[in-house]
Each structure stands twice: as C-alpha cells, then as structure tokens.
Amino acid sequence: MKIFVCVKSVPDTAATITVVRNTGFDESVKFLVNPYDEYAIEEAVSLCEKVGGEVVVVTLGKPDAMATVRSALALGAHRAILVTIDQQFFDSGDTANVLRKIMEDDGKGDLIFMGKQAVDSEAMQTGYRLAVGLGIPIASEIKEFSIDGDKVCVEREIGGGEKEVIEMTQPCIVATTKGLNEPRYPKLPAILKAKKKEVKQIALADLGLSQVAAMELLSMEPVPERSGAKILGGSTSEAVTELVRVLRKEEKVLV
C-alpha cells in the first residue's frame, strides 16, 4: 500500500507572531509540522505497520521547511518530497495543483492523508481542491478510520452530538482532526534515522505548472489586545438590554 501524507510547515502556535511589512511576519519563530497533519502521519504510519507499504510525505514550503520534513520522517514516514516555494501563504488552488502533479509523477497512491486545515491560514480548501483535481472522494474532520479491502469507512462529528459515517472507495482523501489517534513522540533513534531518509527536493519552477492564484494577501494585522471581562448585573431583562448596548455602541458588532 502506498500512502501520501500532505504536510505543511507552520509557525509554532505558542510563538509570538510579529507582523512586518504589512503582509508578512517575523519568520525567525520556530516552525513545525502542522498539528492536524500529525494525526494524518500517525494514521498513515500505523496503517502501514499493520498491512505493509510506504508512507510518502509531500510538503510545499521554503527551503527551511526541510527541518519540518525531517520531523515528519522521524514520526515514521519512509521518504519525502519537498517542493520549494518562496512564500508562506500559497494559494490553495495552486497548492492542490502542485500536490496533484507530484502525486501523478511519483505514481498515484492508494490513500492520501492530510490535516483538516493548516493553523496559519485556516483556509480549509486544499483537500477539496486536490480531490477535484484527482477525481477522487474526500471526507474531512475524521475521528474514526477503518479499512476493509478497497473500502474505507470513516466517521466524523457534524454538530449537535450527531455523527456521520462515510464509506469511500480507494483511492480517496482522508482529512484528519484531533481525536483520531494519539501521535507518537519521536525517540532519538527515529530522529537520527530520519536524517538519512530520502528527501527529494523540487523547485516549483521545474514542475512546469502555471500559477492561477485566485487569492491575494492584502494585509495582516495582529489581533488587538482584549480588555478584561465585564459582568452584567441586574435582572435578566436588564442584562440583555445592557449586552445589546455594549455590542452595538462599544464593540460595534451590531447595527
């Protein structure tokens, strides 16, 4: 079985992000594997440990993303492909097109795992666009996964305590979320072994793809500091009246 895992290199969620030049940020912060992608790696590696096969990590990122790729390999992936780009925020349509091209050139896989979203852009578009490009089904926010022959069965929460069960035929895309598994912590032998695993680097220009970015990043702004909590007293009616006034006059979220 051949499994692709799409991984993004993102800033550490615990880092302090400083906006620079209006559309960028201080990239001296620590970068790591997108947290949702860790569940994808774990599920792919665990599956291959059971049935045999190969896990191939595919990443788009700046050359410095190599450290993130090695981290993914230390989690048990067998090899990786890094497509080098010159920007952190890459259009999701173009990203999907690059992923499709890489997978077709490398030889289509039986399964594709990826996180449900990236914690930096949170666009949640790449998986769906990739599914369309490859002409295969996708299910997102998966918390339960099983496989029987060429059939994949997944379960996802859809709100209100309701769950949805979806059956798909391979090849397909499974977009993972927290709760699917417990990602392993890489031990020193795995980290050292990852340094010797194959990583194929490809420059974006060498793929011969035309970019048709539909998204343009106009500006970035830091989240404003929030004031302390405000307790509304009085009766229920008085509290509701005051809440509406605050939302309308002070926070300006109501008209």
C-alpha positions in Angstrom: 0.0 0.0 0.0 1.2 3.5 -0.9 0.1 6.4 1.2 0.7 10.1 0.6 0.6 12.5 3.6 0.3 16.2 2.8 2.2 18.1 5.5 2.6 21.9 6.0 5.4 23.7 7.9 3.7 26.3 10.1 4.8 28.6 12.9 4.6 27.2 16.4 1.2 28.0 17.8 2.9 29.0 21.1 5.1 31.6 19.3 4.5 35.3 19.3 3.8 36.4 15.8 5.1 39.8 14.8 3.7 41.4 11.6 6.3 43.0 9.3 5.9 45.0 6.1 2.1 44.7 6.3 1.8 41.4 4.5 4.5 39.3 6.2 5.6 38.2 9.7 8.9 37.6 11.5 9.8 34.1 10.4 12.6 33.7 12.9 10.0 31.9 15.1 10.1 28.1 15.4 8.3 26.2 12.6 6.9 22.7 13.0 4.6 20.1 11.5 1.0 21.5 11.2 -0.7 20.0 14.3 -3.6 18.5 12.4 -1.1 16.8 10.0 0.4 14.9 12.9 -2.8 12.9 13.2 -2.6 12.2 9.4 1.0 11.0 9.7 0.3 8.8 12.7 -2.7 7.1 11.0 -0.8 6.5 7.8 2.3 5.1 9.6 0.1 2.9 11.9 -1.8 1.5 8.9 1.4 0.7 7.1 2.8 -1.0 10.2 -0.3 -3.3 10.1 -0.6 -4.0 6.4 2.7 -3.1 4.9 3.5 -0.4 2.4 5.1 3.0 2.1 4.3 6.5 3.6 5.4 9.4 1.4 5.3 12.9 2.9 4.7 15.8 0.4 5.4 19.3 1.5 5.3 22.8 -0.1 7.5 25.3 1.7 10.6 27.4 1.8 13.9 25.6 1.9 13.9 25.9 5.7 10.9 23.6 5.7 13.4 20.8 5.4 13.5 20.7 9.2 9.8 20.1 9.3 10.1 17.4 6.7 12.7 15.6 8.8 10.4 15.8 11.8 7.7 14.1 9.8 10.1 11.4 8.7 11.1 10.9 12.4 7.4 10.1 13.1 7.7 7.0 10.8 7.2 8.2 7.2 9.5 6.4 4.8 10.5 9.2 2.4 9.5 12.7 1.4 9.1 15.2 -1.4 9.7 18.9 -0.8 8.6 21.4 -3.4 10.4 24.7 -2.6 8.4 27.9 -2.9 9.2 31.5 -1.9 6.2 32.3 0.3 4.5 31.0 3.3 0.9 31.7 2.2 0.4 30.0 -1.1 -2.9 29.9 -2.9 -4.9 26.8 -2.0 -5.8 26.2 -5.7 -2.2 26.3 -6.8 -1.2 24.2 -3.8 -3.6 21.5 -4.8 -2.4 21.6 -8.4 1.2 21.1 -7.2 0.2 18.2 -5.0 -1.7 16.6 -7.8 1.3 16.9 -10.2 3.7 15.5 -7.6 1.5 12.5 -6.9 0.9 11.8 -10.5 4.6 11.9 -11.3 5.5 9.8 -8.3 2.8 7.2 -9.0 -0.7 7.5 -7.6 -1.2 6.3 -4.1 -3.9 4.1 -2.6 -4.7 6.7 0.1 -4.0 10.4 0.8 -4.0 11.6 4.4 -3.8 15.3 5.4 -4.9 17.5 8.3 -8.3 19.1 8.0 -6.7 22.6 7.9 -3.4 24.5 8.4 -3.3 26.5 11.6 -1.6 29.5 9.9 -4.1 30.2 7.1 -7.0 28.1 8.1 -8.5 28.2 4.6 -9.6 24.5 4.7 -9.7 24.4 0.8 -6.6 22.4 -0.3 -8.0 19.0 0.4 -11.2 19.6 -1.5 -9.4 21.2 -4.5 -7.0 18.3 -4.6 -9.9 15.8 -4.6 -11.4 17.5 -7.6 -8.1 17.6 -9.4 -7.5 13.9 -8.9 -11.2 13.0 -9.4 -11.4 11.1 -6.1 -13.7 11.3 -3.0 -12.7 13.1 0.2 -14.0 13.2 3.8 -12.8 15.8 6.4 -12.7 16.2 10.1 -12.3 12.4 10.6 -12.2 10.9 14.1 -12.6 7.2 13.2 -11.0 5.4 10.4 -11.1 1.7 9.2 -10.3 -0.1 6.0 -11.5 -3.3 4.5 -10.1 -4.3 1.1 -10.5 -1.3 -1.2 -13.3 0.2 1.1 -12.5 3.0 3.5 -15.0 3.7 6.3 -14.7 7.0 8.3 -16.7 8.7 11.0 -17.0 12.5 11.6 -18.8 14.7 14.0 -21.3 17.1 12.3 -22.5 19.0 15.3 -25.2 18.7 17.9 -23.8 15.4 19.1 -24.5 13.8 15.7 -22.0 11.7 13.8 -21.8 10.8 10.2 -20.4 7.6 8.7 -19.0 7.7 5.2 -17.8 4.9 3.0 -15.4 5.6 0.2 -13.5 3.5 -2.4 -9.8 3.8 -2.7 -8.1 6.0 -3.8 -9.5 8.7 -1.6 -8.5 11.6 0.7 -8.9 11.4 4.5 -8.6 14.8 6.3 -7.9 14.2 9.9 -8.5 16.1 13.2 -7.9 15.8 16.9 -9.3 12.7 18.4 -8.5 10.2 15.6 -5.4 8.9 17.4 -2.5 9.9 19.7 0.5 11.0 17.6 3.7 9.2 18.7 6.6 11.1 20.2 9.8 10.6 18.1 12.6 8.9 20.0 16.3 9.7 19.4 16.9 6.6 17.2 14.0 7.6 14.9 15.3 11.2 14.7 18.8 10.0 13.7 17.3 7.6 11.2 15.2 10.4 9.7 18.3 12.3 8.8 19.3 9.5 6.3 15.9 9.0 4.7 15.3 10.1 1.2 14.0 13.7 0.6 13.5 14.7 -3.0 13.7 18.5 -3.4 11.9 20.0 -6.4 11.8 23.7 -7.3 8.3 24.9 -8.1 9.5 26.3 -11.5 10.7 22.8 -12.5 7.2 21.4 -12.4 6.1 23.4 -15.4 2.8 24.5 -13.9 1.2 27.8 -14.5 0.0 29.6 -11.4 -3.5 30.9 -11.4 -3.7 32.3 -7.8 -7.2 33.4 -7.0 -6.2 34.7 -3.6 -4.2 37.8 -2.9 -2.9 38.7 0.6 -3.6 42.4 1.0 -2.6 42.9 4.7 -2.0 41.2 8.0 -2.8 42.7 11.4 -2.1 41.5 14.9 -5.1 40.5 17.0 -5.9 43.5 19.2 -5.5 43.2 22.9 -8.8 42.4 24.6 -9.9 44.2 27.7 -11.0 42.3 30.8 -14.3 40.5 31.1 -17.3 42.6 32.0 -20.0 41.2 34.3 -23.5 42.4 33.6 -25.7 42.8 36.7 -29.4 43.3 37.3 -32.3 41.3 36.1 -32.2 39.1 33.0 -34.1 41.8 31.1 -31.7 44.5 32.2 -28.6 42.3 31.5 -29.8 41.6 27.9 -30.6 45.3 27.3 -27.1 46.2 28.5 -25.5 43.5 26.4 -27.2 44.7 23.3 -26.0 48.3 24.1 -22.4 47.1 24.6 -22.4 45.1 21.4 -23.9 48.0 19.4 -22.2 51.0 20.9 -18.9 49.8 22.3 -17.9 46.7 20.3 -19.8 47.8 17.2 -20.7 44.3 16.0 -24.4 45.1 15.8 -26.1 47.8 13.7 
